[in-house]
């Protein structure tokens, strides 16, 4: 703002030249009509000040100006102030001299009128600068009003009073104008900040950062490297969920401050949303960019003190280097994102630079996604079923529906590959609805004492009432009794929003639909879920089955879970039973339902109908597993 105001002082050289010429003419005429040579001394003073101001104005215009150079701006401002105040002082002195020495003469009338006009003109020209206006009007009015008072007669005293009133009103007016301009400037600066800055951290927002990135790419020295770092905080969601959003905001502020400390320049850092940051870094070599990325990761991995709590978020970082990995904004950004995706897949706190193979994986993923969008229309999905049996007599009590994708070119694609794609794009919702409907339809061909289990994705679970409506529609369309349908959920759907999850599970249970907690025992608060949520069944994670033989700890845990489920009147299923020894141990501990390769691998619908009509006997050895037999239908 100061730079703009100073520039305005030098923007009207013609007005200064005209004022100087008028002053020269007035004092010359006053000298001629009065015969007083003192007026020519004032003429010489006006001429000297006028020449100095013109020279300064020309020098300012010809000199390169830098708004960031505050010292130079202040120097030019003082030069303008000296010229303005000096000119005003000579005007006031000439008026005062005419009133004292030539009272009542044409010379006093001429010079006095010009002084009054000058005082009035000051308020219109420099009303936005109180410092200049007050200095000019004071330098003019004090000697002139002093002379009017010394004259002593009524006319001069009345004129002095009028000028004093004009003096006061001018000061009030220029202050008001200045406050208005400053408030507008601050409002404009605030709007610019909102348009360019993240309101929480003060860092550049996405659009401003991309503009900065384009400029940096356009002016990059060929001998140097420009790195784009994509940063994602690893455990930020845990902080928000456990300590609340105010604590999350403090983490973001501390992260921004640490990035400023490491990188030094704020205009190369951006918060683009949530817990995601972008950073520009320059170095002589790609190794220098990698070193900077590692320093950032190390710094963000240090604990953060929130009141009396210490939390460690850490950050995963992916980076791309220009011009090696791309010379255009979109290209560099895409490659940095791919590197970040690879870093998050490795482990928390990883730093990964872009590699060409990432793009190949990305393009393959996009092709698979395009194929996934038409897979259901072309009937490429198939459900297979794995029986859950009573170990005492081999009778099938339930069958779990598992989704397979029979790709026309790639063959069978495991759910572990395509389900994340479906969840990321929302396709899991229509696919999941098809799975529920098809599983219910198939279950109508089984004995009435055999249930069907369908896995739910967390994305499906977020649909809330829409999920319940979908389930009820599938039951109505197929005629399957509600109590024969079991929906399996994992702990992840409970962590997202426990209150909403409780409401949905309770609503499903009121419809007599079973709800099972899958992979029980792997979460950090599973016992708490048993207390809060009305599950009808628990599926013990396969890690316990694998360790049942030879592990007293696993046996003790399973024994305890058996007792808990018995007291809560819940069913218990041990997953992953693959050997006769595991089956014997589970049976001795009281487990009354098992699932695993010892009894059956996943079967097609036709094969299943043949199998479940009779008790299923354990095989002498488990069949060889394929790569996808354990994948869930929608999880």
N, C-alpha and C positions, 0 to 999 in steps of 0.2 A: 504494500500500500504506500509506504513512504517513497519508494522508487517512482510510482505513478504520479504522486503529488509533486515531487521534485521535477519530473519531466514536464508537468503542466506549467511550472514556473518559467521554463525556457521555450514553451510552445508558442508564445505570442510576442516575438521580437518587435513586430510592427507597433504594438501598443506602447512599448517602452520608448521606441523612437519618436512616436507622435507626442508622448508626454514630455520628452526632453525638448523637442522643437517648440512646443507651446510655452514651456517654462522659459526658454531662451527669448522668445518674442515678447512675453509679458514683462520680464525684468528689463529688457532693452527699451520697450515703450515707456515703462515707469522711469527709467533713467533719463530718457529724452524729455518727458513732460515735467519732471521734477528738477532736472539739472543736477541730481545727486549721483556722484560717481560710485557710491557704495553699491548701488544696484548692479553695476558691472562686475563687482566682486562676486555677487550671487550668480551672475551670468557665467563667470568662469567656473564656479563650483558646479553648476548644472552641466556645463559642457564636459568637465572632467569626469563626473559621475556617469553621464550618459555614454561617453566613449568607453569607459571601463565596463559598463553593463553590456554594451553591444559586443565588445571583444569577448567577454565571458560567454555570451549567448552563442556566438559563432564557434567558440572552442568546444562548448558542450555538444552542439549539433554534429561537429566533425569528429568527436571522440567516440570510440566504441563504448557502449554502456552495457554493464552487466548487472541485472537486478539483484544478483546474489552478493555483489561487492558493496557491503554496507558502508565501508570506510569511504570509498569514492563517492557514494551517494550523499553521505553526510557532508563531505567536502564541497560538492557542488551546491548543496542546500545552503551552507554558510555563505558561499560567495553570492548567491542570489539574495539572501537576507541582508548582507552588508550593503549591496547596491540599493535595495528597496528602502532600507532604513535610512541610509545616507541621503537619498533623494528626498524622502519625506522630511528629514530634519532641515534641509535647506529650504524646502517649501515653507515650513513653519517659521523659520527664522526670518525669511524675507517678508512674510505677512506681518510678523511681530514688529519688524523694523519699520515697515510702512505705516503701521498704526501709531507707533511712538513718535516718529520723526515727521510724518506727513499727514497727521490727522485731519480729516475733513477735506482732503485734496483729491483730485482725480487719481493720483498715484495710489493712495490708500484704497480707493474704491476698486480700482482695477486689480491690484494685488490681493486685496481681501476677498473679493468675489472668487478669484481663482483658487485661493486657499480653501474656501468653503466647498467649492465644487470638487476639489481634490479629495477632501475628507469624505464627501458623499460617495465619490467614485471608488474609494478604497473598499467599501463594504460590498460593492457589486463584483469587483475583480477578484478579491482574495478572501471572500466570505468563508470558504471551506478550509482556510488555514489560519486558525486563531493566533498562532505564533507570529505570523507575518503581519496580519491585520492589526493586532494590538500594538505591535512595535511601530508600524507605520503611523497609525492614528495618534499614538502617544507622542512620537517624535514630531508630528505636525501640530497637534493641538496644544501641547504644554507651552511651548514658547509663544504661540499665537494668542492663546487665552490669557497667558500671563501678561502680555503687552496690553490686551484689552482691559484687564483689571487695573493695570497701572495708569491707563488713560483716565479712569476715574469718572467719566461722565455717564449719564444714564443710558445713552445709546450704545456706547461700547460695552457697558456692563450687561445690557440685555442681549447684545450679540454674543458675548462670552457665555451667558447662561444657555443660549440656544445651541451653541457649539458643544457645550458640556452635555446637554441632553442628547445631541446627535452622537457624541462620543460613547455615552452609556448604551444607547440603543444599538449602535453598531457592534459593540462588544457582545451584547446579549444575542443579537441576531447571528453573528458569525459563529458563536458557540453552539447555537441551536442547529445551524446548518452543518457544522462539523460533526455533531453527535449523530445527526441523521445519516450523513455519508458514512461514518464509521460503522453504525449499526447495519447499514445496508451491505457494507463491505464484509462485515463479520458473518452476516447471513449468507452472502454469496460464498464466502470461504467455507462455511458449514455445508452448504449444498454441494460444493465441489468435493469436500471431504467425503460426504455420504456417497457421492457418485464414484469416487476413486478408491475409497478406503473401506476396509472391513470395520464395521462399527464397534466390534468388541476389542480387537487387538490393535487397530490402527494401521495394520499392514495393508498393502495394495490388495484390491479385490481382483477377481478373475480377469475382467476386461482390461483394467489398467495394467495388470501384470503382462498380459498377452501383448499389449501395445509396447510395453518396455522390452519384451522378448524380441518382438519384430525389429525394433530399433537396434538392439544389440546384435542380432543376426546380420542386419544390413551393414553395420559398421565394424564387424569383427575383423581384427587383425589376422591375416593369413598365417602368421607365425604363432598364434595362440589358439587355445581351445575354450569353448564355451560349454559349460555343463548345465543341464536342466535336471534338478533333483526333485523327484516326486516323493513326498513324505506322508506316511499314514501312521498315526499313533496306534500302538498295538492293543493296549488295554484301556483305552479311553472309555469305552462303553461300560466296562465294569465300574469305573469311577462314578459315572453318571447314575448307574443303577443302584450302587451301594451307598454313595455319599451325597447324591443329589446333583442337580444341574448347576447350582452355584459353585460347588467344588469343581465340576467340569469346566466352568468358565475360568476358574483360577488356574487350572492346568493349561488351558489354551493360552492364557496371558503369560504364564511362566515359560511355555514353549516359545512363544513369540519373542520374549525377552532374551532367551538363550540363543535363539537364531540371530538376533541383532548383535549379541555379544560376539558370536563366532564369526559372522560375516562382515560386521562393521557397517555396511550400507543397508539402510532400511528399504530403499527402492528396488532391491533385488529379491525381496521376500514377499510371498503372498499367501494368504489363507483363502482357499477357494471354496471352502464350505466344510461344515462339520469339523472333523479332526484331520483334514487334509491340507497340506501346505505344499507350495512350490518354491524353489530357490534357484536363482541364477548364480553360477560360480565360474570365474575365469581362472585359467592356469596355463602354464606353458605346454603341458602334455596331458594326455588322458589320465596318466597316473596321478597327476596333481588333482584332477577332479575326483578321482577315486579316494584320495587321501582326505579331501574336504568332506566328501560324503561320510566317510568313516568317523571323522571328527564330530560331525553333526550327530551321527548315531550314538557315539560314546557319550556326548553331552546330554542328549535327550534320554539316555538310559539311566541317568543318575536320579536318585529319589527326589521327590518334590514334597515339601513340607506344607500340609494343609491344616492350619490351626495346630492341633496336637497329633495329627495323623500323617504318617509318611507313606506316600504312594509312589509306585514306579510304573510308569506307562511304557516307556521305551517306544521305539519307532522302527518301522520297516521302511527301507529307502530303495527306490529304483532310480537309476539315472541314465541319461543318454548324453552323448558328447557330440557337439557340432565342431567341425563339419563331418566328422567321421561317421556319425550315426544319422545324419540328416542336416540339411541346410535351411529347411523351411519350418515354420512354426508348427503346422499340423503334423508333419512327419516326426519332428523331434518330440512333440508332446505324446504322440501315439507310442513311440518307442520307449519313452520314460514310463508311461503307464504299463506297458508290457513288462518292463523290468521290475516295476513295483509289484505287479501281479505275481511274478516269479519269486520275488523276495518274500511275499506274504505266504506263499505256498511252502517255502523252506522252513522257516522258523521265525519266531519273534526276534526283532532286532537285526535281521539280515540286511545286508547292503549288496545289491546286485546291479551290475552294469548291463546295458542292453547287449544282446547277442542276436545274430541273424536268425538263429533257429527259433527265437521267440516269435518272430513274424510268421514263420512257417506253421508253428503251432496255432497261432492266432487265426490264420487263414483257414486252417483245417477246422478249427472250432466254429468259425463263421459258416463254413460249408455244412458242418454237421447241424448247426442251428437252422439253416435254411431247410435241410432235409427233415428236421424234427417238426417243422411247422406244417408239413403235409403228411407226416407219418400216420396220424390218426385217420385222416381222410382216406388214405389208401390202405387202411386195415393192416398196417405193419406191426402193430402191437399185439402181444399175446400174453395171457396169464398162465403161469404154471403154479402148482400148489405143492406145499410141503406139509405132510401130516404132522400133527401133534398127538402123541399117543399116551395112553395109560400104561406105564411100564409093567404093571402087575399082570395084565392080560393081553397087551398089544392092541387094545381097541382104540380106534381113532376117535378123538373127542373134538378135534378142530383141525382145520387146514388153513395155512397161511398163504394168501395170494401174493405172488411175486411177479413183477412186471418184466417182460423181455421185449426188446426191440429187434425185429428181424429186418435188418436193413437190406435193400435189394442188391447193393454192391458190396457192402462191408461185412455182411453176415450178421451174427448176433452181437449186438452192442450192449455191454453190461450197464445196469442202472447207475453204477458209480461214475460212468462217463456222461450219460445224457440227462440224468435227473438234476444235477447242478445247473445245466443249461436251461432246463425247463423251469426250474425255480427262479433263476435270474431273470427270465423273460415273462414269467407269469403263465406260461403254457402248462405248468403243473396243475393249475386249477381245472381246466377242461379235461386234461389227461387223468387227473385224480378222480374226477366225477365218472369218467368212463370205467376206471378200475373198480370203483365201488359198485356201479351198476352191473358190470359183467360178472364180478365175484358173487353178487347177490343172485344173479340169474343162474349161475352154475350151481350154487349151493342148493337150489330148489330140486336138483337131481339127486341129492344125497339123502341119506337117512335123516330123519328129523332130529336125531340126537347129536348130529355133527354140525358144529358152528363153522363160520368162515371169518378169518381175521384179515383185515386190510390195514396197511401202514398209511399214516397220514404225514404229509410234509408240513413243516412249520408254516410254509406259505399258505397252504390250504387252511390251516388252523386260524390264521389271521383273518380269514373271511368271516369269522364269527357266525352270525345268524344265517348267512348264506350257506355255510357248510351244513348246518342242521337241516335247512330246507332241502339241500341237495340229497342228503342221506335219506330223509323221509320220502322224497320223490322216488329214489331208487328202490326203496323197500316197497312202496305202493305199486310201482311199475312192474316189479318182479313177483310180488306176492310173498316174499320171504318174511317170516316172523322176525320182529325187531330183536327179540332176545337171542336170535341165532347169529347176529352180526356183532363182531368185535372190532373196534378201531384201536390200532396201536399207535401210541405217541411216544416220543423220546423226551428226555429232560429239557432239551433246547426249547420246546414249545412252552414250557412252564416258566423258563427264565425270562422270556421276552416280556410277558405281562401276566403275572401270577393271578391277579384279580380277574382278568378277562378269561384266562384259562379255566379257573375254577367255575366261572359262570357257564362256560360252554360244556365242560365235562358234566356238571350237575344237570344241565338241560338234556344232554344225551342220556344220562342215566335215568332221568325221569321218563324218558321214552322207552326204557328197558333195553337200550343199546349198550352193549358192553364196551368198556374203555380199559385198555391194558397199558401199563407203563413198561415200555421196551427197554432193553439194555440196562436193567436195574443193577445198581451197585457200582456203576462207573462214575456217577455224578457226585459232587461234593456235598449235596444236601438231600440225597434221595430219601432218607428216613423222615425228613421234614415233610416231603411230599406225601408220604403215606398218612401223615397226620392231617394234612390239609385237604387232599383231593380224594373223592370217592371212587377210586379205581376198583374195577371188578377182577382184575388179573394182574399179576406181576410176572415178567419174563426175566429170569435171572441171566445176566450176561454170560456169554460163553467163556469168559476168562475164569470163572469159578468152576465150570465143568472141566476145563482143561487142567485145573490144579486140584481137583477133588482127590485124585489118587496121589498119596505121598505128601500132602500138605495139610497139616493139622489146622492151620489158620483158616484155609479155605473151607474145610469141613466145619469148623466152628461157626464161621459166618453163615454158611448155608443152613446149618442147624438152627441158628437164631432166626433167620429169615423164614424158615418153615414154621417156626412157632408163632412168629408175628402174623404171617398170612393166615394161619389157622385161627388165631384169636380174632382177626379182623374179618374172617369169613371171605377171604379172597383166594382165588386160584393161584397156583404157582407153577410156572413152567421153567424147566432148566434147558437152556439152549446149548447147542454145540455138543451133544452127546455123540461121541464117535467110537468109543470102545466099550466092551462088556464090563471092564473094571469101573469105568466112569458111571455106567448104568447101575451097577451093584451099589456103588457108594451113594449115588443119589437116592436109590430106593431105600437103603438102610437109614438115611437121614430123614426120610419122610416125604420126599418130593413125589407128587402124584401125577405129574405130566411132564413128558420130555419131548425134545425135538432135536433131530440131528441125523447125520448120515448113517448112523448105526441102524436106524429103522428105514429111512427112505431119503433119497435125494428129491429135489423138486420134480414133479411129474406133470405131464400135460393133462388137460381136463379129461380126455378120453381114458388115459392110462390110470388116472386117479380113481375114476368111477369103478374100474375093475379092482383096484387095490383095496379101497376102504370098506368094501362089503364084507371082508373077512379080517380077522385079527392080523396085525402086521408083526412078524417075528423079527428079532434082531438078526442081522447078518453076521457071519463069522468075522468079517473084517469090513471096515467102511469102504464104500465105493470111492473111486478116484474123483476128486473134486474138480469141477470146471472153474473157470475164472470168475463166474458171475452168480453161482448158485446161492450165495448168501445175501445178495443185494436185495434191499427192500423194494417194494412196489413204488413207493413215492417218498422215500426218505434216504 
